[in-house]
Structures are given as structure tokens and as C-alpha cells.
Amino acid sequence: MTDATERPGPGQAPDPDAWERACAEDLAAEKARRRAESGQGHEPGSAAEELRKLVDAVADKVSAFQLPLAGAAAQGAVQHLIAQAKAAVEPVIDRNPEVFDHLASAGSELMAAYRAAVHGHEGRWTRDEPARAPREPRADERKEEGDNGGSERIDLD
């Protein structure tokens, strides 16, 4: 169907995903238009490139602050501090760009693990269900008096 007014012919079933596909296309076109307007037509780079951009942006913002009471001496000290920070960060980014990709992936994995761990609890909290009472450990799970070794079962519920 190329025209919004066309209808499926006899014996043709309507496409159940047509609306979803059209909305996705419209959303992608709107996002591209907004990126082009704001000058952000590029996709995000590696984590190292993004960190470098962040450091540059923060340095630009900090150096743009005017310190009316402190004067030129303080402004020069701030500029010097920014230059030192950038000089310390740049070599680390240049030598180890893949480390930042791994750290970004690790952060995503940790967030997914957190979501998985609390998903059930959040459901109970939002439905106002009472939390389950802690259960008594079975005889084989009880810790012997004076037994400091071995493992102890931890009930997360």
C-alpha cells in the first residue's frame, strides 16, 4: 500500500504491522530532523571518544565561568587546573580506548543485573503486597554453635 487511502483488495489481508511500521518511520524521520537542526547529525562514537568530548565540554563550561570577586589571578588558576586535568586524562584515553568500551559494557551489565534483581520486589511494592516473612532455616542449614567455617545460606527474599 503506497497511498493512505488504498485499501487491500479482495482476498488480501490487511497488514497488521503497517501502523507500527509507519509510526517507527515517522519517529526516525523526526529524530533525524531534530539532530540535523541541532548540529548533532553523527552517531555516538566509542566510549573513549565520548569521554574526550565530555572532558572538553566540562573544560569549556568551567573556563567560561566568570569569577567577579576572585579576579584575573583566580581565572588563571582555574585555566591552569583545567589544562592539567586535560593533560592527565588525554594520555589515558589515547593509550587505553578499549578500556572505556569495556567499562561502558560492564556498566550496562550491572544495570541489567540490578533490574533483574529488583524486578519482582518493585512489582510487590507497587501492588502493595506484603513482603514474605523470613523463613526458618532447615536443620541442615542451621549454623552449628561455634562453627565459624563453611558457608551460610543467605535468603534474599
N, C-alpha and C positions, 0 to 999 in steps of 0.2 A: 504494500500500500504506500503510494508516494504522496497521495493527497489526503488531507484530513477528512475530506468529505466522502472518500471512497469507502465502500462497504464490501465485505467479502461476497464473492459471487455465490451462486447456488452450489452446494456441495463443498464449499470451502469453509473451514472452521476459522473463527476469529483468532488472531494471535494473542494468547493470554499475557505475553510479556511485552506487548507493544507499548503500553503506558509506562511501564517501568523503564524500558529502554529509552523512550523519548525523554522522560524526566532526567535520566542519567546523562543523556547527551546535552540537554539544556543546562544542567548543573555544571558539567565540564566546560561548556562554552562560556558560562558566566564566570567561572573561576579563572579561565584563561584571559577573559576580557579584563577582569579586575587586576590580575597580575601584570598585564600589559600596561594598564593605566598607572599602576604604582611603580613600574620600572623593575618589577621582580619577575621577569619572564623566564628565569632559569630555574631549574630544579635544584633542590638542596644538594650540596656536594658531600664529600666524605665528612666524617666526624671531625677530622683534623682541620679541614678547610672551614667548617662551621665554627670550630673553636677559635681559629685565627680571626674570622670575621667578628666573633663576639668580643675578643680582646681588642680589636681595632675600634669597634663601636663604643665599648666602655671607655677606652682611652680618649676617643674623640669627645664623648659626653663630659667626662671629668675635666678635660682640658678646656672645655667651653664654659665651665662654671667660672663666674667672676666672683672673686672674693673681695668685696669692697672694703672690709675692715683690715684685712691682712696685707693688702698692697702687692706690689710687684715682687717682693722677695718671696712671699709665700707662693705666689703664682709660679715663680721659677722653681721653687722646691717641688711643687706638685708636678710640673713638667718633667723634672729630673726623676722623680719617683716613677712616673708613667714610663719613661724611657727605660729605666732599669727593669721594671716589670716585663715590658715587652721583650727586652734583651734576654731575660731569663726564660721566657715562655717559648719564644720562636725556635731556638735550637732543639728544644724537647719535641716540639711539634714536627720539625723537619726530620729529626732522627728516627722518630717512632710514630709515624702516622697511623700504622695499623693498630697500635695500642688503643687509640681513641675509638676506632671502629669496634674493637673487642669490648671496650668499656661501655659503649653505647648498646651493643648487643646484650651484654651482661645486665645492664640496667633494664632493658626490655624484658629479659627473662625473669629478673627479680620481681618486676611489676606483675608479670603473668602469674608467678608463683603466689604472690600476695593476693591477687584477685581470686585465685583458686582456693586459697586457704580461708578467705573470709566470705566467700560467696554464700555458703549456707547460713552463716551467722547473720549476715545482712538481711537475708530473707526472713529469718525469725524475728529480727529486730523490727523490721518494717511491718510485719504482721502482728506484732505484739504477742508473740508466742512466748510462754515461759521457758526459760532455759532448763535443760535437763539437770536433775540433781546429780551430783557426783556419785558414781557407783562405788560400792565397797570392793576393794581388791579381792580377787580369788585367793585361796590358800596358797597356791603355788606362786602368786605374785607378791605376797606379803614379804616384807624385808625382815629377815631374822634379826633378833636383838644382837647388837654388836657386830653385825655383818656390814662392813664398810666397803667390801669389794663387790664385784658383779655389776649387773645392770639393773636399772629400775625402770619399770614400765611407766610411761607418762601418758595420762589420758588427756587428750587435747579438747575433749568436749566438756 
